[in-house]
Amino acid sequence: MRKALRGLLSLVVLIGTIGAGSASAGAATAAGTGDGRDGGRDIEDRLRAIPGMTLVEEKPVDGYRFFLLTYEQPVDHRDPDAGTFQQRISILHKDEDRPTVFYTSGYHLSTQPRRSEPTQIVDGNQVSMEYRFFTPSRPDPADWSKLDIWQAASDQHRVHRALEDVYDENWVSTGGSKGGMTATYYRRFYPRDMDGTVAYVAPNNVNDRRDGAYDVFFEQVGTAECRARLDAVQREALVRREEMVARYAAWAEEQGYTFDLVGDADRAYEVAVLDLVWAFWQYHLESECGEVPAADAPTDEIYAFVDRISGFAFYTDQGMTPYVPYFYQAGTQLGQPDVRNPHLDGLLRYPGINTPRTFVPRDIPMEFDRRAMRDIDRWVRQRSDEMLFVYGENDPWGAEPFRVGRHNHDSHVFTAPGANHGAGIADLRERDRRKATRELLDWADADDTRRTAESAPQRLTAPDKRLDRPEPMKPALRP
């Protein structure tokens, strides 16, 4: 078993230097409450016994048990005595004899059960973690200098250490978008924790000053007709700015929304329009190009289209504030693409407004570290093993993908044809889908008697609309 070998390697390296509500008894039995190990204790008892772990709630789920918990984490992993905070996690428990998928969105934690694609494929448990500084997993007071990729990877490392005696079969980390980035960074800093990693649509903004790859993407994506139609309606939305902004401001006032972060409704509107083309390709398909209004369409139609694609509510304080931790990271380590818009010349009032600094309160200092992403990129290309990157062909965030070198062991990059930011293994070409599925099952050591050497690798679970629903759409121009 790969985990046993990994443990040996780790040893060599070391020497060398939930009011809880109960699920039904039937569901608990089906999900596995203990197999005789550790005295046959129920899984709930084993989780409660972990130091620093608090059970908040258990929700009934057919075939599983679903726990919401908090885990005590140090604010600074380099100085554990400098204070702690409670980090939210959830566990979708199948059986202690099954592999475990470690999932994070890179943002907030969903309090409803959901199976990531790797969990569906390997028929395993799923541990999900809220990213530090996304409320309520935020230290109080918040020292924003402790929000970086190493500290977050160390959060995952401690959660894994806390649970690996309970779930001692193979582990695979995963996440989509910023979650895919998070899974990659975790693997870079703690390469022996996981037996494999599946990173979906993970941007790799190696050099924040060079965004030419994104400009090339928007010059080539889709058809020339679709690109021209999007550019024309984006320009027209700014030509008709006065009427649009008046409508936007009145709507915001009626809803009780404010614009303190970005400045005012006019600035917020300009950012929403700047995000329009990116957001279309991020979350929509080329087949929807026919729904893009013509430049001479009525104002109502263009206003509704911008709202549907970019989402006016997001650019208010109420929409932006929950994402301040992302903008902080984009402005300190992750970077953010800046694309050229020559077709908007003469219409922009606030050049440079669409940058992370705009969306982070001014009392939070920010300084960009140009070494962080270069280090990650170098490690992935030169030293990563058992990693799988999945991208969508028409997703802007894939313009700068992670790449693996010739000497990486068992690492792969696949692209789903025509797919957007929701690309998954199921969307790959048949040959790639088989390869990716086979690798994942192997990393998880997910043995299945139905499989033979000649059979095509398949997911080990039946589809479930309640558990396999897509991850919620994030705001425009956010990974």
C-alpha positions as CSV (number, residue, x, y, z in Angstrom):
1,M,0.0,0.0,0.0
2,R,1.4,3.4,-1.0
3,K,0.6,4.9,2.4
4,A,2.9,2.4,4.1
5,L,5.7,3.3,1.8
6,R,5.1,7.0,2.3
7,G,5.3,6.5,6.1
8,L,8.6,4.7,5.7
9,L,10.0,7.5,3.5
10,S,8.8,10.1,6.1
11,L,10.7,8.2,8.8
12,V,13.8,8.1,6.7
13,V,13.6,11.8,6.1
14,L,13.1,12.4,9.8
15,I,16.1,10.3,10.8
16,G,18.2,12.0,8.2
17,T,18.1,15.4,9.5
18,I,-21.7,17.7,16.8
19,G,-26.7,20.0,19.8
20,A,-25.7,17.0,17.7
21,G,-28.5,15.2,15.8
22,S,-28.0,11.5,15.1
23,A,-28.5,9.9,11.7
24,S,-30.8,6.9,11.5
25,A,-29.3,3.7,12.8
26,G,-29.8,2.1,9.3
27,A,-27.8,5.0,7.6
28,A,-25.1,4.8,10.3
29,T,-24.7,1.1,9.7
30,A,-24.6,1.5,6.0
31,A,-22.0,4.2,6.3
32,G,-19.8,2.3,8.7
33,T,-19.6,3.3,12.3
34,G,-16.6,1.2,13.2
35,D,-15.0,-2.0,12.1
36,G,-13.8,-3.4,15.4
37,R,-10.6,-1.4,15.4
38,D,-10.0,0.9,18.4
39,G,-12.5,-1.2,20.4
40,G,-15.2,-0.8,17.8
41,R,-16.0,2.8,18.9
42,D,-18.6,4.7,16.9
43,I,-17.1,7.2,14.5
44,E,-18.6,10.1,16.4
45,D,-16.8,9.0,19.6
46,R,-13.5,8.8,17.7
47,L,-13.9,12.3,16.3
48,R,-14.9,13.7,19.7
49,A,-11.8,12.2,21.2
50,I,-9.4,14.1,18.9
51,P,-7.7,17.0,20.9
52,G,-8.9,20.3,19.6
53,M,-11.8,18.9,17.6
54,T,-15.4,20.0,18.5
55,L,-18.5,18.4,17.0
56,V,-21.0,21.1,16.1
57,E,-23.7,19.1,14.3
58,E,-24.5,15.8,12.5
59,K,-26.8,15.9,9.6
60,P,-28.5,12.7,8.3
61,V,-27.4,11.6,4.8
62,D,-28.4,8.4,3.1
63,G,-25.4,6.0,2.9
64,Y,-23.1,8.4,4.8
65,R,-22.8,10.3,8.1
66,F,-22.2,14.0,7.7
67,F,-20.4,15.9,10.5
68,L,-19.8,19.6,10.9
69,L,-16.9,20.3,13.3
70,T,-14.4,22.9,14.3
71,Y,-10.7,22.3,14.8
72,E,-8.4,24.5,16.9
73,Q,-5.6,25.9,14.8
74,P,-2.7,28.2,15.7
75,V,-2.9,31.6,14.1
76,D,0.8,31.3,13.3
77,H,2.1,27.8,12.7
78,R,5.6,29.1,13.3
79,D,4.6,30.4,16.7
80,P,1.9,28.1,18.1
81,D,1.8,30.1,21.4
82,A,0.7,33.3,19.6
83,G,-3.0,32.4,19.8
84,T,-5.5,30.1,18.1
85,F,-8.7,30.2,16.1
86,Q,-11.5,27.7,15.3
87,Q,-11.5,26.4,11.8
88,R,-14.6,24.8,10.3
89,I,-14.3,21.4,8.7
90,S,-16.9,18.8,7.6
91,I,-16.6,15.1,7.2
92,L,-18.7,13.0,4.9
93,H,-18.1,9.6,6.4
94,K,-18.5,6.4,4.4
95,D,-16.3,3.9,6.2
96,E,-12.9,3.8,7.9
97,D,-11.8,1.1,5.4
98,R,-12.3,3.4,2.4
99,P,-9.9,6.0,1.1
100,T,-10.3,9.7,2.1
101,V,-10.5,12.7,-0.2
102,F,-9.3,16.0,1.3
103,Y,-11.3,18.8,-0.4
104,T,-11.2,22.6,-0.1
105,S,-12.8,25.2,-2.3
106,G,-10.2,27.7,-1.1
107,Y,-13.0,29.8,0.2
108,H,-15.9,29.2,2.6
109,L,-17.1,25.8,3.8
110,S,-20.4,24.5,2.6
111,T,-22.6,23.2,5.5
112,Q,-24.5,20.9,3.2
113,P,-23.1,17.5,2.1
114,R,-21.6,17.4,-1.3
115,R,-19.3,14.8,-3.1
116,S,-16.4,16.2,-5.1
117,E,-15.7,14.3,-8.3
118,P,-12.7,12.3,-6.8
119,T,-15.0,11.2,-3.9
120,Q,-17.6,10.0,-6.4
121,I,-14.9,8.1,-8.3
122,V,-13.1,6.4,-5.4
123,D,-16.2,5.8,-3.2
124,G,-14.5,7.3,-0.2
125,N,-14.8,9.6,2.8
126,Q,-14.5,13.3,2.2
127,V,-12.9,15.8,4.6
128,S,-13.6,19.4,3.7
129,M,-11.9,22.5,5.2
130,E,-12.7,26.1,5.2
131,Y,-9.8,28.4,4.2
132,R,-8.4,30.5,7.0
133,F,-9.7,34.0,7.3
134,F,-13.0,33.2,5.5
135,T,-15.6,33.8,8.2
136,P,-16.2,32.4,10.6
137,S,-12.7,30.7,10.4
138,R,-10.9,33.9,11.1
139,P,-8.7,34.8,14.1
140,D,-9.9,37.7,16.2
141,P,-8.1,40.1,16.1
142,A,-7.1,39.3,12.5
143,D,-3.4,39.5,11.8
144,W,-3.6,39.6,8.0
145,S,0.1,38.9,7.7
146,K,-0.7,35.3,8.7
147,L,-2.9,34.8,5.7
148,D,-0.5,33.2,3.2
149,I,-0.2,29.9,1.3
150,W,2.2,28.3,3.7
151,Q,0.0,29.0,6.8
152,A,-3.0,27.6,4.9
153,A,-1.1,24.5,3.8
154,S,-0.1,24.0,7.4
155,D,-3.8,24.2,8.4
156,Q,-4.4,21.2,6.1
157,H,-1.4,19.4,7.4
158,R,-2.6,19.6,11.0
159,V,-6.1,18.5,10.0
160,H,-4.7,15.5,8.2
161,R,-2.4,14.7,11.2
162,A,-5.5,14.9,13.5
163,L,-7.6,12.5,11.3
164,E,-5.0,10.1,9.8
165,D,-5.4,7.6,12.7
166,V,-9.1,7.5,12.1
167,Y,-8.9,7.4,8.3
168,D,-5.7,5.4,7.8
169,E,-6.3,4.3,4.3
170,N,-4.9,6.3,1.3
171,W,-5.6,10.1,1.0
172,V,-6.1,12.2,-2.1
173,S,-6.3,16.0,-2.0
174,T,-8.5,18.0,-4.4
175,G,-10.2,21.3,-5.1
176,G,-11.4,23.4,-8.0
177,S,-10.2,26.8,-9.0
178,K,-8.7,28.5,-5.9
179,G,-9.3,25.1,-4.3
180,G,-7.1,23.5,-7.0
181,M,-4.5,26.1,-6.3
182,T,-4.8,25.3,-2.6
183,A,-4.4,21.5,-3.2
184,T,-1.3,22.3,-5.2
185,Y,0.3,24.5,-2.6
186,Y,-0.5,22.0,0.1
187,R,1.3,19.3,-1.8
188,R,4.3,21.6,-2.4
189,F,4.8,22.3,1.3
190,Y,3.8,18.8,2.6
191,P,4.5,16.5,-0.3
192,R,4.3,13.3,1.8
193,D,0.9,13.9,3.3
194,M,-1.2,12.8,0.3
195,D,-1.0,9.8,-2.0
196,G,-2.2,11.9,-4.9
197,T,-3.7,15.2,-5.9
198,V,-6.4,16.2,-8.4
199,A,-6.3,20.0,-9.0
200,Y,-9.1,21.3,-11.2
201,V,-8.9,24.5,-13.3
202,A,-6.1,25.9,-11.1
203,P,-4.5,29.1,-12.4
204,N,-0.8,29.5,-12.3
205,N,0.0,33.2,-12.5
206,V,3.7,32.7,-12.3
207,N,4.7,36.3,-13.1
208,D,2.1,38.9,-12.1
209,R,3.7,41.5,-14.4
210,R,3.2,39.4,-17.5
211,D,-0.3,38.7,-18.5
212,G,0.2,38.3,-22.2
213,A,-1.1,34.7,-22.1
214,Y,-4.6,36.0,-21.1
215,D,-4.6,38.5,-24.0
216,V,-3.8,35.7,-26.4
217,F,-6.6,33.6,-24.9
218,F,-9.2,36.3,-25.5
219,E,-8.0,36.8,-29.1
220,Q,-8.5,33.1,-29.9
221,V,-11.3,31.7,-27.7
222,G,-14.5,30.7,-29.4
223,T,-15.4,32.1,-32.8
224,A,-14.5,35.5,-34.2
225,E,-18.2,36.3,-34.4
226,C,-18.8,35.5,-30.8
227,R,-15.8,37.5,-29.6
228,A,-16.9,40.5,-31.7
229,R,-20.4,40.3,-30.3
230,L,-19.2,40.3,-26.7
231,D,-16.8,43.2,-27.3
232,A,-19.5,45.2,-28.9
233,V,-22.0,44.7,-26.1
234,Q,-19.3,45.4,-23.5
235,R,-18.5,48.7,-25.2
236,E,-22.1,49.6,-25.5
237,A,-22.7,49.0,-21.8
238,L,-20.2,51.8,-21.2
239,V,-21.5,54.1,-23.9
240,R,-24.9,54.0,-22.1
241,R,-23.2,54.3,-18.7
242,E,-25.3,57.3,-17.3
243,E,-28.6,55.5,-17.7
244,M,-27.2,52.2,-16.5
245,V,-25.5,53.6,-13.4
246,A,-28.6,55.6,-12.4
247,R,-30.6,52.4,-12.5
248,Y,-27.9,50.4,-10.7
249,A,-27.6,53.0,-7.9
250,A,-31.4,53.2,-7.4
251,W,-31.6,49.4,-7.2
252,A,-28.7,49.3,-4.7
253,E,-30.4,51.9,-2.5
254,E,-33.7,50.1,-2.6
255,Q,-31.9,46.8,-1.5
256,G,-29.8,48.5,1.2
257,Y,-26.5,47.8,-0.6
258,T,-23.5,50.2,-0.3
259,F,-20.3,50.8,-2.2
260,D,-17.7,51.9,0.4
261,L,-15.1,49.4,-0.7
262,V,-15.0,50.3,-4.4
263,G,-16.1,53.9,-3.9
264,D,-19.5,54.4,-5.5
265,A,-22.0,52.9,-8.0
266,D,-20.2,54.4,-11.0
267,R,-16.9,52.7,-10.1
268,A,-18.7,49.4,-9.2
269,Y,-20.4,49.5,-12.6
270,E,-17.2,50.0,-14.5
271,V,-15.6,47.0,-12.8
272,A,-18.7,44.9,-13.5
273,V,-18.5,45.8,-17.2
274,L,-14.8,45.1,-17.3
275,D,-15.4,41.6,-15.9
276,L,-18.2,40.9,-18.4
277,V,-16.3,39.1,-21.2
278,W,-14.1,37.1,-18.7
279,A,-17.2,36.0,-16.8
280,F,-19.0,34.9,-19.9
281,W,-16.2,32.5,-20.9
282,Q,-15.5,31.4,-17.3
283,Y,-19.1,30.2,-16.7
284,H,-20.8,29.9,-20.0
285,L,-20.4,28.0,-23.2
286,E,-19.7,28.9,-26.8
287,S,-23.2,27.5,-27.6
288,E,-24.6,30.5,-25.6
289,C,-23.1,33.1,-27.9
290,G,-26.4,33.6,-29.6
291,E,-27.8,34.9,-26.3
292,V,-25.4,37.9,-26.3
293,P,-27.4,41.0,-27.1
294,A,-26.6,43.1,-30.2
295,A,-25.0,46.5,-29.6
296,D,-28.2,48.2,-30.7
297,A,-30.4,46.1,-28.3
298,P,-32.7,48.0,-25.9
299,T,-31.0,49.3,-22.7
300,D,-33.1,47.0,-20.6
301,E,-31.8,44.0,-22.5
302,I,-28.1,45.0,-22.1
303,Y,-28.5,45.9,-18.4
304,A,-30.1,42.5,-17.8
305,F,-27.3,40.7,-19.7
306,V,-24.5,42.4,-17.7
307,D,-26.4,41.6,-14.5
308,R,-26.8,38.0,-15.5
309,I,-23.2,37.5,-16.5
310,S,-21.3,39.7,-14.0
311,G,-23.8,40.0,-11.3
312,F,-24.3,43.6,-10.0
313,A,-24.9,42.4,-6.4
314,F,-21.3,41.2,-6.1
315,Y,-19.8,44.6,-6.6
316,T,-21.5,46.0,-3.6
317,D,-20.0,45.9,-0.1
318,Q,-22.3,43.1,0.8
319,G,-21.1,41.0,-2.2
320,M,-17.4,41.9,-1.9
321,T,-16.7,41.8,1.8
322,P,-16.9,38.0,2.2
323,Y,-14.2,37.8,-0.5
324,V,-11.7,40.2,1.1
325,P,-9.4,37.3,2.1
326,Y,-9.2,36.3,-1.6
327,F,-8.4,39.8,-2.8
328,Y,-5.8,40.1,0.0
329,Q,-4.1,36.9,-1.2
330,A,-4.3,38.0,-4.9
331,G,-2.6,41.2,-3.9
332,T,0.1,39.6,-1.8
333,Q,1.0,36.3,-3.4
334,L,-1.4,34.8,-6.0
335,G,-1.5,37.7,-8.4
336,Q,-4.4,38.7,-10.6
337,P,-4.5,38.9,-14.4
338,D,-4.8,42.3,-16.1
339,V,-6.1,42.0,-19.7
340,R,-6.0,44.7,-22.4
341,N,-9.3,46.2,-23.6
342,P,-8.4,48.4,-26.6
343,H,-12.1,48.4,-27.7
344,L,-12.9,50.3,-24.6
345,D,-10.5,53.1,-25.2
346,G,-12.0,56.5,-24.3
347,L,-14.8,55.0,-22.2
348,L,-13.0,54.0,-18.9
349,R,-13.0,56.6,-16.2
350,Y,-11.0,54.7,-13.6
351,P,-7.9,53.1,-15.2
352,G,-6.3,50.5,-12.9
353,I,-9.4,50.1,-10.7
354,N,-9.8,46.4,-11.3
355,T,-6.9,45.4,-9.0
356,P,-7.0,43.6,-5.6
357,R,-6.0,46.7,-3.7
358,T,-9.4,48.3,-4.6
359,F,-11.3,45.6,-2.8
360,V,-9.3,45.3,0.4
361,P,-9.9,47.9,3.2
362,R,-7.2,50.5,3.3
363,D,-6.3,49.8,6.9
364,I,-5.1,46.3,5.9
365,P,-1.5,46.6,4.5
366,M,-0.6,44.7,1.4
367,E,2.8,44.0,-0.1
368,F,3.3,41.6,-3.1
369,D,5.7,38.7,-2.9
370,R,6.8,37.9,-6.4
371,R,8.7,34.8,-5.2
372,A,5.7,32.8,-4.0
373,M,4.1,31.7,-7.3
374,R,7.5,31.2,-9.0
375,D,8.5,28.8,-6.3
376,I,5.2,26.8,-6.7
377,D,5.6,26.7,-10.5
378,R,9.2,25.5,-10.3
379,W,8.3,22.8,-7.8
380,V,5.4,21.5,-9.9
381,R,7.5,21.3,-13.0
382,Q,10.6,19.8,-11.4
383,R,9.6,17.8,-8.4
384,S,5.8,17.0,-8.2
385,D,4.6,13.4,-8.3
386,E,1.2,11.8,-8.4
387,M,-0.5,15.0,-9.5
388,L,-3.3,15.5,-12.0
389,F,-4.3,18.9,-13.4
390,V,-7.6,19.3,-15.3
391,Y,-8.5,22.4,-17.3
392,G,-11.3,23.6,-19.5
393,E,-10.3,24.6,-23.1
394,N,-12.5,27.8,-23.0
395,D,-11.8,28.8,-19.4
396,P,-9.8,32.1,-19.1
397,W,-8.1,30.8,-15.9
398,G,-6.5,28.1,-17.9
399,A,-4.5,30.6,-20.0
400,E,-1.6,30.0,-17.6
401,P,-1.8,26.4,-16.5
402,F,0.5,24.3,-14.4
403,R,2.8,22.2,-16.4
404,V,4.8,19.1,-15.4
405,G,8.2,18.1,-16.7
406,R,9.5,15.0,-18.4
407,H,10.9,13.6,-15.2
408,N,7.9,14.1,-13.0
409,H,6.6,10.7,-11.8
410,D,2.9,10.0,-12.6
411,S,1.9,13.6,-13.0
412,H,-0.4,14.7,-15.8
413,V,-2.1,17.8,-17.3
414,F,-5.4,17.2,-19.2
415,T,-7.7,19.7,-21.0
416,A,-11.4,19.2,-21.6
417,P,-12.5,20.3,-25.1
418,G,-14.9,23.2,-25.1
419,A,-15.3,23.2,-21.4
420,N,-15.4,26.2,-19.1
421,H,-14.4,26.7,-15.4
422,G,-16.5,23.8,-14.4
423,A,-14.3,21.2,-16.3
424,G,-13.9,17.8,-14.7
425,I,-12.5,14.4,-15.4
426,A,-15.9,13.4,-16.8
427,D,-15.5,16.1,-19.5
428,L,-12.2,14.8,-20.8
429,R,-11.7,13.0,-24.1
430,E,-12.3,9.3,-23.6
431,R,-8.6,8.3,-23.6
432,D,-7.7,11.0,-21.1
433,R,-10.8,10.3,-19.0
434,R,-9.7,6.6,-18.7
435,K,-6.2,7.6,-17.8
436,A,-7.2,10.1,-15.2
437,T,-9.7,7.8,-13.6
438,R,-7.2,4.9,-13.5
439,E,-4.6,7.1,-11.9
440,L,-7.0,8.4,-9.2
441,L,-8.2,4.9,-8.3
442,D,-4.6,3.7,-8.1
443,W,-3.5,6.6,-5.9
444,A,-6.5,6.1,-3.6
445,D,-5.8,2.3,-3.6
446,A,-9.6,2.0,-4.2
447,D,-9.8,-1.7,-4.9
448,D,-12.9,-2.9,-6.6
449,T,-13.6,-6.5,-7.5
450,R,-15.6,-5.4,-10.6
451,R,-12.5,-4.1,-12.2
452,T,-10.1,-6.2,-14.3
453,A,-6.9,-5.2,-16.1
454,E,-8.8,-5.0,-19.3
455,S,-11.9,-3.2,-18.2
456,A,-12.3,0.6,-18.5
457,P,-11.9,2.3,-15.2
458,Q,-15.2,3.7,-13.9
459,R,-16.4,5.7,-10.8
460,L,-17.3,3.4,-8.0
461,T,-20.4,5.2,-6.9
462,A,-23.8,5.6,-8.5
463,P,-24.8,9.2,-9.4
464,D,-26.7,11.1,-6.7
465,K,-28.2,14.4,-7.7
466,R,-28.3,15.6,-4.1
467,L,-24.7,14.9,-3.4
468,D,-23.1,15.3,-6.8
469,R,-24.4,18.8,-7.5
470,P,-21.9,21.3,-9.1
471,E,-20.0,23.6,-6.9
472,P,-21.8,27.0,-6.6
473,M,-20.7,29.6,-9.1
474,K,-18.2,32.2,-7.7
475,P,-18.2,35.9,-8.6
476,A,-16.7,37.0,-11.9
477,L,-12.9,37.2,-12.3
478,R,-12.3,35.1,-9.2
479,P,-10.7,31.7,-9.5
